[in-house]
Amino acid sequence: HEPATFYGVERPVIETTIIPTTWWSGGASLNHRFENGISYDVMISEGLKTDDPGVSASNDPFDIKAGKQKTSFADANDLALTGRVKYTGTAGLELAAYAQYQPDLDQSAVTSYADSATLFGGHGIYQFYDFTATALYAVWTLDGDDAKAAGKDKQDGGYLELSYRPIPELGFFVRQSAWTQVEGVDNTQTNAGLNYWPYEEIVFKLDVQSQNDEAGNSDGFYLGMGYHF
């Protein structure tokens, strides 16, 4: 999934736990870019379908990541709406805000186990010579008494990343992430390391990771190689 485009062996944790990144879906979109650097995207597509707790007691109906479907196998009774506005009219600067509305996370199941959900998010990226600063934040609001009772009616997270790329082949980074998927459980994670691109589509990566107890205290290091095709 485009490994040469991000720092670290693993994709930033906010982009896997809060934003359902690498989710492919069938739909239709409209895109337009104005001369002043403002662009917009709107899309209607298949929605998420979270796991049915009636099938297994271990299923979590409010696990957003687990709700990604794969188009040909998707239940598409309730289509998702997505929109984004982005600004790139200033050299080195990118600003974006986006939203997604899920009418029903259980795709109108006969026995309802989840309700609607809305995602709001935004990011800013600023590049100054060889330095780049990235900030991102996203929040889900899940409707329904069951989501509130489970402490999962609000799930949010964000990260701040600083990187330095003195030559095109080599870059260093540090990233601080914080997120909450269950009320009262505040996860934090720090990553730092480097990427080496011998060619534009190939990358070797090394990074170290530190987590707090709530996030699992999974400390260690990663080594990886990626091929972007």
DOMIPA-294332 format. One line per field, with one value per atom (N, C-alpha, C): z, y, x; residue number from 1. Coordinates in pm, whole numbers, plus 50000, padded with zeros to 5 digits. Atoms other than C-alpha are relative to their C-alpha. Layout:
up = (Z,...)
north = (Y,...)
east = (X,...)
pavo = (NUM,...)
***
This chain:
up = (50000,50000,50000,50020,49867,50108,49889,50110,49984,50021,49949,50032,49981,50034,50146,49860,50416,50078,49914,50690,50095,49908,50911,49927,50060,50837,50001,49989,50962,49967,50027,50834,50133,49874,51099,50064,49932,51360,49993,50011,51334,49867,50133,50967,49983,50005,51051,50106,49894,51377,49994,50005,51328,49856,50141,50953,49935,50060,50762,49870,50117,50526,49934,50084,50250,49980,50027,50219,49856,50136,49855,49995,50006,49760,49862,50127,49461,50019,49989,49395,49883,50102,49193,50068,49938,49256,49898,50080,49127,50059,49954,49148,49915,50075,49052,50072,49944,49104,49935,50047,49078,49983,50027,48960,50125,49878,49310,50094,49918,49444,50087,49925,49603,49912,50071,49501,50091,49919,49612,49938,50040,49595,50072,49938,49658,49944,50041,49647,50070,49942,49702,49973,50013,49766,50096,49901,49949,50138,49865,50323,50076,49910,50610,50051,49930,50769,50112,49886,51117,50037,49968,51271,50085,49932,51396,50129,49874,51767,50017,49994,51710,49941,50060,51506,50095,49904,51765,50111,49887,52111,49997,50008,52026,49897,50103,51737,50063,49949,51801,49894,50100,51620,49982,50008,51680,49967,50047,51542,49855,50133,51243,49901,50089,51098,49945,50041,51086,49905,50085,50887,49853,50142,50559,49920,50089,50281,49872,50118,49949,49871,50123,49684,49949,50059,49512,50108,49889,49855,50091,49909,49998,50006,49984,50140,49984,50031,49999,50011,49977,50142,50041,49951,50297,49949,50064,50082,50082,49926,50234,49913,50067,50143,50054,49961,50146,49927,50063,50081,50054,49958,50094,49929,50057,50038,50031,49982,49985,49940,50047,49945,49980,50031,49774,49924,50076,49648,50046,49949,49857,49993,50017,49780,50132,49881,50030,50099,49902,50203,49941,50034,50190,50122,49896,50398,49947,50045,50382,50115,49904,50562,49930,50064,50501,50097,49920,50622,49927,50058,50570,50088,49928,50665,49966,50015,50720,50052,49954,50733,50099,49911,50906,49996,49995,51018,49991,50017,51003,49866,50133,50647,50007,49985,50758,50029,49960,50920,50056,49953,51005,50149,49858,51371,50015,49998,51411,50116,49893,51606,49999,50005,51505,49926,50064,51387,49908,50091,51178,50066,49949,51213,49905,50079,51096,50036,49983,51045,49956,50038,51046,50019,49987,50987,49922,50073,50861,50021,49984,50806,49939,50055,50736,49980,50032,50569,49953,50042,50542,49978,50036,50365,49988,50002,50424,49973,50044,50231,50020,49983,50349,50117,49882,50651,49965,50021,50655,50135,49880,50936,49957,50032,50923,50127,49888,51160,49945,50044,51130,50121,49894,51340,49935,50050,51285,50118,49893,51497,49941,50032,51461,50109,49907,51622,49960,50026,51646,50075,49940,51710,50065,49938,51928,50144,49857,52292,50024,49980,52248,49987,50017,52120,50120,49883,52409,50123,49886,52663,49997,50015,52525,50012,49991,52557,49868,50132,52181,49907,50083,52063,49946,50055,52014,49994,50021,51867,49920,50067,51777,50019,49989,51728,49907,50084,51577,50017,49986,51519,49945,50048,51465,49956,50055,51242,49947,50051,51172,49925,50079,50898,49936,50060,50745,49891,50115,50397,49932,50052,50325,49856,50139,49999,49957,50044,49782,50043,49967,49882,50149,49857,50261,50077,49916,50515,50141,49860,50894,50052,49949,51096,50147,49867,51440,49999,50002,51498,50138,49874,51810,49970,50025,51799,50131,49885,52044,49948,50047,52004,50110,49905,52194,49922,50061,52076,50102,49891,52415,50103,49904,52662,50120,49885,52930,49971,50038,52741,49900,50082,52606,49959,50054,52383,49946,50060,52290,49941,50067,52059,49938,50059,51952,49905,50098,51638,49950,50057,51505,49917,50084,51227,49870,50129,50867,49886,50127,50510,49904,50105,50232,49868,50132,49870,49897,50105,49631,49862,50118,49361,50051,49955,49375,50048,49967,49393,50105,49905,49636,50125,49876,50003,50103,49883,50298,50123,49884,50641,50130,49863,51003,50093,49899,51300,50133,49865,51675,50050,49953,51861,50151,49857,52215,50023,49969,52348,50150,49860,52678,50030,49961,52873,49933,50059,52735,49854,50141,52376,49984,50006,52464,50039,49958,52567,49906,50102,52241,49954,50033,52235,49920,50079,51986,49876,50123,51639,49881,50123,51283,49890,50123,50967,49886,50109,50633,49866,50136,50258,49927,50075,50029,49853,50145,49655,49956,50040,49515,49852,50141,49196,49969)
north = (49880,50000,50126,49878,50275,50019,49991,50204,50110,49899,50456,50141,49865,50747,50044,49961,50741,49947,50040,50714,49889,50110,50406,49875,50127,50040,49984,50006,50050,50137,49876,50312,50068,49932,50582,49942,50075,50424,50070,49929,50697,49967,50029,50607,49853,50137,50247,49974,50024,50268,50096,49901,50589,50020,49989,50655,49863,50134,50331,50003,49990,50382,49864,50119,50127,49923,50060,50059,50031,49975,50012,49976,50011,50055,50039,49964,50081,50122,49881,50413,50094,49897,50732,50129,49878,51057,50113,49879,51412,50081,49926,51614,50125,49877,51969,50081,49915,52201,50138,49863,52580,50053,49943,52798,50056,49944,52943,49893,50107,52602,49927,50069,52502,49891,50110,52166,49933,50074,51951,49864,50135,51587,49963,50056,51435,49858,50140,51063,49933,50091,50816,49859,50133,50459,49903,50098,50139,50045,49959,50194,49891,50098,50020,49904,50093,49713,49935,50052,49637,49860,50140,49290,49987,50026,49148,49922,50073,49057,49883,50114,48821,49874,50114,48596,49942,50043,48585,50103,49908,48735,50084,49926,48847,50112,49897,49066,50136,49863,49440,50082,49925,49634,50144,49861,49962,50010,50001,49864,50048,49939,50099,49926,50066,49929,49869,50130,49593,50012,49983,49742,50015,49984,49772,49879,50105,49574,50000,50016,49461,49992,49972,49575,49881,50109,49248,49917,50073,49100,50093,49900,49419,49998,49965,49473,50151,49857,49812,50055,49948,49883,50147,49862,50210,50056,49947,50407,50113,49898,50631,50123,49873,50996,50057,49948,51146,50131,49874,51498,50052,49941,51683,50132,49874,52035,50011,49993,52088,50130,49878,52394,49975,50014,52384,50123,49879,52743,50074,49939,52835,49898,50092,52680,49935,50074,52408,49971,50014,52414,49920,50072,52169,49997,50004,52205,49925,50076,51972,49974,50037,51906,49903,50103,51606,49946,50058,51430,49879,50116,51099,49965,50037,50998,49858,50138,50636,49992,50002,50605,49888,50113,50267,49905,50084,50074,49851,50142,49744,49973,50017,49800,49946,50034,49774,49851,50140,49433,49976,50033,49255,50026,49967,49271,50107,49888,49613,49988,50002,49624,50125,49875,49965,50104,49892,50304,50079,49918,50590,50048,49949,50737,50107,49891,51050,50021,49972,51113,50143,49870,51460,49995,50001,51516,50112,49899,51746,49980,50005,51776,50122,49894,52029,49949,50040,51971,50124,49885,52236,49957,50036,52183,50128,49886,52426,49948,50057,52340,49848,50145,51987,49950,50036,51990,49999,50008,51886,49975,50019,51917,49959,50052,51719,49987,50015,51742,49947,50061,51530,49971,50034,51487,49949,50053,51281,49951,50043,51200,49939,50066,50959,50030,49993,51020,49890,50113,50702,50022,49981,50734,49872,50116,50505,49979,50023,50409,49891,50110,50089,50048,49948,50275,50085,49917,50520,49913,50089,50241,49928,50068,50073,50096,49901,50398,50023,49989,50402,50094,49908,50676,50114,49905,50907,49932,50060,50773,50100,49896,51019,49978,50010,51059,50097,49911,51266,49973,50013,51284,50123,49896,51530,49933,50062,51429,50107,49913,51611,49914,50079,51490,50090,49930,51591,49912,50077,51478,50078,49920,51620,49968,50039,51425,49918,50072,51262,49855,50143,50913,49970,50027,50956,50100,49912,51092,49945,50035,51094,50057,49951,51133,49967,50032,51143,50032,49984,51102,49970,50022,51138,49987,50029,50984,49983,50021,50985,49971,50034,50823,49932,50061,50701,49930,50075,50428,49959,50031,50356,50111,49890,50627,49966,50019,50665,49925,50072,50466,50086,49905,50715,49938,50065,50557,50103,49917,50719,49911,50075,50605,50096,49921,50749,49912,50070,50643,50094,49922,50762,49906,50086,50633,50065,49948,50667,49915,50067,50579,50019,49991,50505,49955,50029,50521,49985,50014,50371,50036,49957,50425,50055,49932,50626,49903,50095,50315,49897,50100,50114,50071,49936,50195,49895,50077,50043,50086,49922,50145,49941,50038,50135,50100,49907,50279,49928,50050,50236,50052,49967,50246,49988,50005,50321,50031,49981,50288,50008,50003,50358,49871,50125,50080,49983,50009,50164,49952,50039,50116,49859,50136,49778,49988,49999,49882,49915,50077,49730,50081,49928,49872,49909,50079,49763,50074,49936,49826,49919,50061,49754,50018,49993,49678,49957,50037,49671,50046,49960,49696,50010,49983,49827,50024,49980,49822,50059,49927,50073,49973,50033,49944,50024)
east = (50083,50000,50087,49921,50228,50108,49904,50515,50104,49896,50748,49951,50056,50515,49993,50009,50529,50121,49889,50792,49955,50027,50815,49957,50038,50768,49848,50145,50409,49941,50071,50166,49965,50034,50095,49875,50105,49870,49864,50127,49604,49934,50052,49566,49962,50049,49485,49892,50097,49287,49881,50108,49084,49953,50035,49092,50016,49986,49018,50079,49913,49310,50020,49980,49384,49869,50131,49010,49964,50047,48913,49850,50145,48549,49951,50062,48320,49912,50083,48153,50023,49983,48149,50043,49949,48334,50005,49986,48356,50112,49883,48678,50015,49975,48765,50107,49895,49062,49992,50004,49047,50143,49867,49335,50067,49942,49382,50055,49943,49492,49900,50105,49161,49940,50064,49020,49899,50097,48731,49975,50037,48628,49871,50120,48285,49983,50009,48212,49883,50098,47931,50051,49939,48041,49935,50043,47973,50045,49964,47975,50073,49941,48144,49892,50087,47988,50079,49927,48115,49950,50029,48110,49875,50127,47781,50025,49979,47798,49904,50090,47505,50060,49932,47734,50103,49898,48013,50009,49992,48040,50127,49874,48394,49996,50011,48275,49970,50017,48294,49926,50077,48017,50046,49955,48202,50149,49861,48544,49999,50007,48570,50092,49904,48879,49946,50051,48704,49880,50117,48416,50029,49966,48606,49951,50047,48438,50086,49914,48585,49918,50074,48338,49919,50077,48240,49930,50062,48157,49919,50055,48008,49848,50141,47663,49991,50005,47567,49858,50134,47224,50003,49987,47347,50132,49880,47592,50061,49926,47859,50020,49973,47907,50131,49870,48256,50027,49964,48380,50131,49873,48711,50022,49953,48837,50148,49855,49211,50054,49936,49432,50149,49857,49773,50051,49966,49796,50123,49878,50100,50113,49888,50438,50038,49958,50525,49890,50107,50185,49884,50122,49895,49909,50101,49579,49878,50116,49281,49905,50104,48953,49907,50080,48731,49896,50108,48417,49945,50067,48245,49880,50122,47892,49961,50045,47792,49856,50139,47409,49970,50026,47421,50119,49880,47729,49970,50032,47538,49931,50058,47408,49857,50143,47043,49979,50016,47086,49860,50135,46760,49989,49991,46860,50108,49906,47020,50098,49899,47347,50088,49925,47488,49917,50073,47365,50093,49921,47502,50128,49872,47850,50052,49946,48028,50147,49858,48399,50030,49946,48556,50151,49855,48925,50064,49926,49191,50149,49855,49563,50065,49918,49830,50142,49863,50168,50074,49922,50435,50145,49862,50768,50083,49909,51053,50140,49873,51368,49997,49993,51461,49915,50079,51227,49851,50145,50861,49933,50081,50606,49859,50133,50282,49919,50093,49985,49868,50126,49670,49913,50096,49355,49872,50127,49038,49916,50090,48731,49875,50126,48442,49898,50114,48103,49902,50089,47895,49869,50131,47523,49949,50064,47313,50039,49977,47279,50104,49906,47482,50145,49864,47788,50040,49971,47763,50025,49983,47724,50134,49871,48036,50117,49893,48231,50070,49937,48294,49924,50077,48060,50087,49903,48360,50136,49869,48684,50082,49922,48957,50148,49855,49328,50069,49921,49603,50148,49856,49975,50070,49911,50254,50128,49879,50545,50094,49895,50870,50101,49906,51103,50105,49886,51435,50057,49953,51543,50112,49889,51890,50036,49977,51923,49879,50120,51654,49994,49999,51766,49982,49997,51763,49916,50081,51515,49989,50014,51483,49867,50128,51162,49983,50051,51004,49852,50146,50629,49943,50071,50415,49851,50142,50066,49925,50088,49776,49860,50134,49435,49920,50093,49130,49890,50109,48894,49895,50091,48736,50013,49999,48639,50089,49913,48907,50128,49879,49172,50076,49924,49427,50133,49882,49690,50099,49896,50021,50109,49895,50298,50100,49892,50633,50078,49917,50819,50109,49890,51155,50087,49917,51376,50038,49955,51483,49946,50031,51390,50116,49898,51637,49939,50056,51519,50113,49898,51780,49943,50076,51516,49868,50122,51195,49892,50105,50973,50041,49950,51190,50049,49959,51245,50040,49959,51432,49972,50045,51308,50051,49966,51416,49935,50050,51231,49984,50022,51202,49867,50135,50871,49992,50027,50760,49853,50141,50404,49978,50038,50234,49925,50065,50060,49865,50133,49715,50007,49986,49840,50056,49948,49990,50145,49860,50342,50086,49927,50469,50120,49877,50821,50092,49906,51084,50042,49958,51217,49950,50048,51111,50104,49922,51307,49909,50088,51134,50051,49972,51157,49868,50123,50887,50026,49993,50826,49867,50120,50577,49974,50029,50410,49853)
pavo = (1,1,1,2,2,2,3,3,3,4,4,4,5,5,5,6,6,6,7,7,7,8,8,8,9,9,9,10,10,10,11,11,11,12,12,12,13,13,13,14,14,14,15,15,15,16,16,16,17,17,17,18,18,18,19,19,19,20,20,20,21,21,21,22,22,22,23,23,23,24,24,24,25,25,25,26,26,26,27,27,27,28,28,28,29,29,29,30,30,30,31,31,31,32,32,32,33,33,33,34,34,34,35,35,35,36,36,36,37,37,37,38,38,38,39,39,39,40,40,40,41,41,41,42,42,42,43,43,43,44,44,44,45,45,45,46,46,46,47,47,47,48,48,48,49,49,49,50,50,50,51,51,51,52,52,52,53,53,53,54,54,54,55,55,55,56,56,56,57,57,57,58,58,58,59,59,59,60,60,60,61,61,61,62,62,62,63,63,63,64,64,64,65,65,65,66,66,66,67,67,67,68,68,68,69,69,69,70,70,70,71,71,71,72,72,72,73,73,73,74,74,74,75,75,75,76,76,76,77,77,77,78,78,78,79,79,79,80,80,80,81,81,81,82,82,82,83,83,83,84,84,84,85,85,85,86,86,86,87,87,87,88,88,88,89,89,89,90,90,90,91,91,91,92,92,92,93,93,93,94,94,94,95,95,95,96,96,96,97,97,97,98,98,98,99,99,99,100,100,100,101,101,101,102,102,102,103,103,103,104,104,104,105,105,105,106,106,106,107,107,107,108,108,108,109,109,109,110,110,110,111,111,111,112,112,112,113,113,113,114,114,114,115,115,115,116,116,116,117,117,117,118,118,118,119,119,119,120,120,120,121,121,121,122,122,122,123,123,123,124,124,124,125,125,125,126,126,126,127,127,127,128,128,128,129,129,129,130,130,130,131,131,131,132,132,132,133,133,133,134,134,134,135,135,135,136,136,136,137,137,137,138,138,138,139,139,139,140,140,140,141,141,141,142,142,142,143,143,143,144,144,144,145,145,145,146,146,146,147,147,147,148,148,148,149,149,149,150,150,150,151,151,151,152,152,152,153,153,153,154,154,154,155,155,155,156,156,156,157,157,157,158,158,158,159,159,159,160,160,160,161,161,161,162,162,162,163,163,163,164,164,164,165,165,165,166,166,166,167,167,167,168,168,168,169,169,169,170,170,170,171,171,171,172,172,172,173,173,173,174,174,174,175,175,175,176,176,176,177,177,177,178,178,178,179,179,179,180,180,180,181,181,181,182,182,182,183,183,183,184,184,184,185,185,185,186,186,186,187,187,187,188,188,188,189,189,189,190,190,190,191,191,191,192,192,192,193,193,193,194,194,194,195,195,195,196,196,196,197,197,197,198,198,198,199,199,199,200,200,200,201,201,201,202,202,202,203,203,203,204,204,204,205,205,205,206,206,206,207,207,207,208,208,208,209,209,209,210,210,210,211,211,211,212,212,212,213,213,213,214,214,214,215,215,215,216,216,216,217,217,217,218,218,218,219,219,219,220,220,220,221,221,221,222,222,222,223,223,223,224,224,224,225,225,225,226,226,226,227,227,227,228,228,228,229,229,229)
***
